[in-house]
Amino acid sequence: MLKIAYKIAQLRKQRHVTQGELAKKIGTTQQTISRLEDSENVKITVHTLARLAMALKAKLSIDLVPQE
């Protein structure tokens, strides 16, 4: 989950949005956004990812990759 946590933080910063502002946009707390951006502690639902994508004006893409 390191990659998604990093992407959330980077996109938020590119959009010049604080954790608090993003939290308000998706109806959660700043502490939750901080936790979502922490690669050690990421538990995130598709629903939350969709809300984040909308708030950050981003496209959500989910991919299944076959195991080799």
C-alpha positions as a LaTeX table, in Angstrom:
\begin{tabular}{lrrr}
\hline
Residue & $x$ (\AA) & $y$ (\AA) & $z$ (\AA) \\
\hline
Met1 & 0.00 & 0.00 & 0.00 \\
Leu2 & 3.04 & 2.24 & $-0.01$ \\
Lys3 & 2.31 & 3.35 & $-3.55$ \\
Ile4 & $-1.29$ & 4.47 & $-2.92$ \\
Ala5 & $-0.38$ & 6.33 & 0.28 \\
Tyr6 & 2.38 & 8.16 & $-1.59$ \\
Lys7 & 0.08 & 8.98 & $-4.51$ \\
Ile8 & $-2.61$ & 10.41 & $-2.23$ \\
Ala9 & $-0.08$ & 12.69 & $-0.52$ \\
Gln10 & 1.60 & 13.77 & $-3.75$ \\
Leu11 & $-1.64$ & 14.56 & $-5.55$ \\
Arg12 & $-2.97$ & 16.47 & $-2.55$ \\
Lys13 & 0.20 & 18.57 & $-2.46$ \\
Gln14 & 0.12 & 19.16 & $-6.23$ \\
Arg15 & $-3.43$ & 20.47 & $-5.83$ \\
His16 & $-2.29$ & 22.76 & $-2.98$ \\
Val17 & $-4.81$ & 21.21 & $-0.59$ \\
Thr18 & $-4.11$ & 20.69 & 3.10 \\
Gln19 & $-5.00$ & 17.47 & 4.88 \\
Gly20 & $-7.71$ & 19.38 & 6.72 \\
Glu21 & $-9.22$ & 20.76 & 3.53 \\
Leu22 & $-9.22$ & 17.35 & 1.88 \\
Ala23 & $-10.80$ & 15.84 & 4.96 \\
Lys24 & $-13.67$ & 18.35 & 4.81 \\
Lys25 & $-14.20$ & 17.63 & 1.10 \\
Ile26 & $-14.70$ & 13.93 & 1.72 \\
Gly27 & $-16.40$ & 14.16 & 5.10 \\
Thr28 & $-13.70$ & 12.82 & 7.39 \\
Thr29 & $-11.02$ & 14.12 & 9.75 \\
Gln30 & $-7.51$ & 15.42 & 9.18 \\
Gln31 & $-6.25$ & 12.50 & 11.26 \\
Thr32 & $-7.86$ & 10.05 & 8.83 \\
Ile33 & $-6.17$ & 11.73 & 5.85 \\
Ser34 & $-2.86$ & 11.58 & 7.71 \\
Arg35 & $-3.39$ & 7.87 & 8.33 \\
Leu36 & $-4.26$ & 7.26 & 4.65 \\
Glu37 & $-1.02$ & 8.97 & 3.64 \\
Asp38 & 1.00 & 6.80 & 6.05 \\
Ser39 & 2.40 & 3.81 & 4.16 \\
Glu40 & 2.68 & 1.85 & 7.41 \\
Asn41 & $-1.00$ & 2.16 & 8.28 \\
Val42 & $-3.04$ & 2.16 & 5.09 \\
Lys43 & $-6.37$ & 0.39 & 5.16 \\
Ile44 & $-8.53$ & 1.95 & 2.50 \\
Thr45 & $-11.76$ & 1.00 & 0.77 \\
Val46 & $-12.63$ & 1.48 & $-2.88$ \\
His47 & $-15.39$ & 3.83 & $-1.73$ \\
Thr48 & $-12.85$ & 6.04 & 0.07 \\
Leu49 & $-10.54$ & 5.96 & $-2.94$ \\
Ala50 & $-13.43$ & 7.10 & $-5.13$ \\
Arg51 & $-14.22$ & 9.98 & $-2.76$ \\
Leu52 & $-10.55$ & 11.00 & $-2.70$ \\
Ala53 & $-10.37$ & 10.88 & $-6.50$ \\
Met54 & $-13.41$ & 13.12 & $-6.84$ \\
Ala55 & $-12.13$ & 15.60 & $-4.25$ \\
Leu56 & $-8.69$ & 15.76 & $-5.88$ \\
Lys57 & $-10.07$ & 15.85 & $-9.43$ \\
Ala58 & $-8.26$ & 12.65 & $-10.30$ \\
Lys59 & $-9.13$ & 9.50 & $-12.21$ \\
Leu60 & $-9.38$ & 6.31 & $-10.16$ \\
Ser61 & $-7.96$ & 3.29 & $-11.95$ \\
Ile62 & $-7.98$ & $-0.18$ & $-10.42$ \\
Asp63 & $-6.03$ & $-2.94$ & $-12.11$ \\
Leu64 & $-5.77$ & $-6.68$ & $-11.66$ \\
Val65 & $-2.45$ & $-8.11$ & $-12.74$ \\
Pro66 & $-2.04$ & $-11.84$ & $-13.30$ \\
Gln67 & 0.40 & $-13.67$ & $-11.08$ \\
Glu68 & 3.36 & $-15.16$ & $-12.82$ \\
\hline
\end{tabular}
